[in-house]
Amino acid sequence: LAMDAGASNAGAVELIEIDRAASYANKLEQKEKLERELVELRKTVDENPTSRRARLELAKFLFHQNEFAQAKEMALSVLEIDDSNANAFCLLGRIYGFGEPQNIELSESYFCKALNADASYAKAHYFYAYLLRSRLHRYQDAEQHYKSAMELRPDDVTSYNDCAIMLVRQNRTNEAKELYEKVLQLQPDHAIAHFNLANLLRKDLRDYKSAEHHFLASIHNRPKFTAALNNYATMLHHQLRRYTEAEQYYLKALQIDSKYSRAHFNYANLCREHLKKYEFAQEHYLRAIMYDAKNPNFYNNYGLLLQYALRKYTRAKLQYEIALKLDDQHALGHCNYGTILMQMVDKKYNRHYNEELDQFEPDSDDDEEQRVDNVEDETQVILSRDAYHDFVLNGGYHRKEQSAPATVNNPTDQNDDEDDDKKQKASNDLSTTESELDTQRLTVYAKQYQCKKDEFFSKSEWHFQKSIALNNSLVMAYNNYGCLL
């Protein structure tokens, strides 16, 4: 992967190889350490067959190594010795709630047994709260157990941090902020609390100066925290408009994790929108797609690059079609697809459309299209290869469920933060309109048209209407639909 600053010279390559060798050595050393620890734990159990503690330590170790069946067997063996052991009940709750295979009902029953056996068991309150929050979405119950854990272990920052995450999702911003600050009072170098507080300050309170302080504190305390690097770069990019610094932090994240799809995507957006490094943008969009081929935003924004910067209309159209196959409820996707259909049969935009012959002339540049390790060939086989036209007619989308002449607005795109991947949702009061539109879609796509312009304009109109039905505050959809009319 070509980075900006000298990554291709021999010295840089040598450093990369040294880093990879060191990483492999560290992983090997860690593996050998874990193997020795497992031997010692099994030996302790063999030497002390009635020791509940020895069996619990081995069960916890196996759980953390994802050996869930063995962990469950060992935890159950503790209950054969002590049928009211709260630690064993709690561990079984974790195994069934967070291991594989999951059984949420059984998990909850074990957490209840743990708390019935010992109501002062703080960890049982914490893990039960986590189950209630993350699996059952019973936030009021979860909050009560988080509070119990905090009261029982007031110096344990984990409950404060997790409860704050839940409060953020309930739009209880000030309460969440207080809990994050409590974590940092107890543990000033807590990288995750700095990160979470920075995200809250940036998104909910728009206090960018304070957010920057906490992003940098998070990165200082955990230099390889790629999510912090990515989200700080996103703030530098979108809120502070310090593009050179944003580039540096995106690249730091990618140097640590070359498969970090969101960082590839966000860096590609920066290259496309502000740095005008279109080759880099294309490379990183393709990398993002390679590592997460099911994210419609990646195809949508890659389409924008192809459409507006590289003028590759046919290829841009294909990206939008893939995005809509993945998410038919994507208002921006329908808007962008309506726009590309409109532009493709307008000579002002697409020089390869021959109106007299009503056909698209081949783009010679397409034969020289840049590819990155055959990324497109590898990712697009994941999706059906039938044309979008056939996809629609086959009902595939059901599975996803003024003084001056008007000009088409600039592209609409998506940006991805690590902890906030937002999707467009249909408004409830427009469900009838959407249902009618879905019926009209089949008519529009099944019709035999006399010329491509009529076909593309008719389909464009439908997609603009669909976009507005999905998000009736999307100004660009109205503007570009007006241009079509």
Summary of the structure (lengths in Angstrom):
residues: 485
radius of gyration: 27.2
end to end distance: 44.1
largest distance: 89.9
contacts: 1550
relative contact order: 0.05
helix: 70%
strand: 1%
